[in-house]
Every structure is written in C-alpha cells, then in structure tokens.
C-alpha cells in the first residue's frame, strides 16, 4: 500500500496535462484586468462628453430663459433654474441613469446695465462606475464613482426692447 502511494505521487509530479491551463490562467487574468480597465476608462470618457454636451445645452437654455435680473421682458421673472436643470438632464439622455447625482449651477452675470452679460452653467455629475473588475481598479474599491465637472457659458440674450416698455429693471 505504501509503495503504491509513493508510485502515485511520483506519477502525479511527472504529469504535465494541466500545465497549459495554469499558464493560460496566469496570462489571462492580467489581460482581463487590463481590458476591463480600458472599457471603464472609455465609459468615463464618453460620460465626460455627455456631461459637456449637457452643460452646453444648459448654458444655451439659461442664456435665453434666465431672468434673475429682470432684463428680459418677455420671460417670466426669476432664474428659471428648474427648467434649466430639466434641460440639462434631458440632454444627458439615458446617461443620466448612470449618474449618482447631477447638480446644476447657473451664474447669470447679466444686468440692466449689461443685458448681454455671460451666463455660465456648471454641471457637477457623479458617474457611477459599472464595469465589474475595471470599475474597482479605475474608480476605487470603496466609492465606485468618478466626479465629472463641466462648465460652459453664453452671453445672455436679454435686450432692451423699444416696444412694451423695455426691461423691467428695478
């Protein structure tokens, strides 16, 4: 019995049948980690473009409908922030669901003295990393998110109209 056990152990040490599988796994795991990391990085780059586009859409909307300083007579008074934020989220399309949070800030520099002042929209989005292995490596094990901040501005479209009494500046 002892002799048979020794013979079996020696035969097991000479057996090379599983070597190719072990070598494959040793080479496969680093390649898989690299591939999933690149996939996650490409999704972050795409999300960055989407957030930039939504900031442009928000800035365009804000330049037309923002009326915090009452210098656009045909618009409702106020900053109309809810409509601008709605436009930003609509511009993200299905990518909004990949964001943990989206915060929109509007900075309206127009006034009665300068009805064409800059209106800047800043979009702060927290992208949720979703690639199983690459997301943990690229975005961190604990948080799993990547902050994206994009800012864009347009001159305000307000004007002092001759008809209708012009701007209602206080």
N, C-alpha and C positions, 0 to 999 in steps of 0.2 A: 504494500500500500504506500509506504514512504517512497519507494523507488518510482512508483507510477506518478506520484505527486511531483517529484523532482523533474521527471521527464516532461510532464505537462508544463511546468513553469519554464523550462528551457525552450520548449517549443513555442510558448507564448512570447518569449523575448525575441525569438527569431522571426516571428510573424510580422510581415510588412503590409498586410492588406489594408489597414486603416490609416496608413501614413498620408496618403493623398487627401483624405477627408480632413485630417487635422491640419495639414498645410493649407488647404482651401479655407478653413475657418480662420486660421491665423491671418491670411491675406484678406479675407472677405470683410471682417469687422472694421478695420481702418478705412477701407474703401466705402463701406456703407455709412460710416460716421461722416466721412468727407462729403459724400453725395447728399445726405440729408441736411448737412450744414449749408451746402450751396443752395439747396432748394429753399431752406428757411431764409437765407440771405436774399434770394431773388424775390420771395414774397414780401419781405420788408422793403425792398427797393420799389416794388410795384405799389405797395401801400403808401410809400412816400410820395410817389407820383399822383396817386389818387387824392391824398390829403392836399397836395399842392393845387391840384385842379379844383378841389372844393374851396380852397382859400381864394382862388381867382373868382369863382362863381359868387362866393360870399362878398368879396370886395366889389364886384360889379353890382350886385343887388344893393349893397349898402350905399354905393355912390348914387344910386337912383332913389331909394326909398328912405334912407336915413334922414330924419328931420328933427334932430335933437335941438337944434338952434333956431328952428322955425324959419329957415331961409329958403324953403321950397313951398310956395303957396298951395300947390295942387296936391300935396301929400299930407297924410294925417300927421298931427303933431306927435312928437316922441321919437325915440331912436329906432322903433320898429324891430327890435332885437329878435323877437320870436320868429318873425318872417325871415330874417336873415339867417338865423340858426337853422330853420327848416330848409331853406335853400341849400345851405352847406351840407346838411345830412342827405338831402335828395341827390346832390351831386356825387356823393360817395357811392350811391347805388348799393349793391349787395355787400360792398366792402365795409359798410357801416356795422354790419353784424360781426365783423372780425375785430372791431374795436371795443375795448372795455369801456372807454368813456371818450366823449367828444365835447370839448369846451370851445366856445366861440367868443372872442373878444372883439369889440368894434371900437375903434378910436376915430372919432369924427372931428377933424381939425377945421372944418368949415365954420363960417360965422357970417353975420350980416355984412361985416366989412370985407370978408373974403369968401364969397359964396362958392368958390371953386377950390377950397382947401382940400387937402388929402384926406381920404377916408381909408383907414387901414384895418384889415381884418386879420386876426391871428387865430389859427386853428390849432389847438392842442389835442392830439389824439393819442391814446394809449393802445398800441396794436397788440393783440393777443397772439403770441407765437403758438402755432398749432402743429408744426411738424414734430412727430413723436420723439425722435432722437436729436435731430438738428436743432429744434427749438430749445431744448435744455442746454445745449452747448452754446448756442449763439445768444440766447436771451437770459440765460441763468437758470439755475435749478429751482430757486425759490420763487422768484417773481413770475417768470414766464411772459413778460411783456416788454415792449420796446416803445419808448416815447417818441412821438413824431411831432415836430412843431414847424408850421409853415405860416408865412406872413406875406400878404400882398396888399397893394393899395392902388386906388384910382382917385382922380380928382372928383370932387363932389359935383353932381350935375345940377345943383341948385342955381337959380338965376333970379335976378330982379326983373320980373316981368312988368311991362308997362300997363298991360290990361289987368284988371282985377285988383289993383292996388299994390302990386308988388309983394315983396317979402313982408311977413308979419313980425319983424324984429321988435323985441322989447327993449 
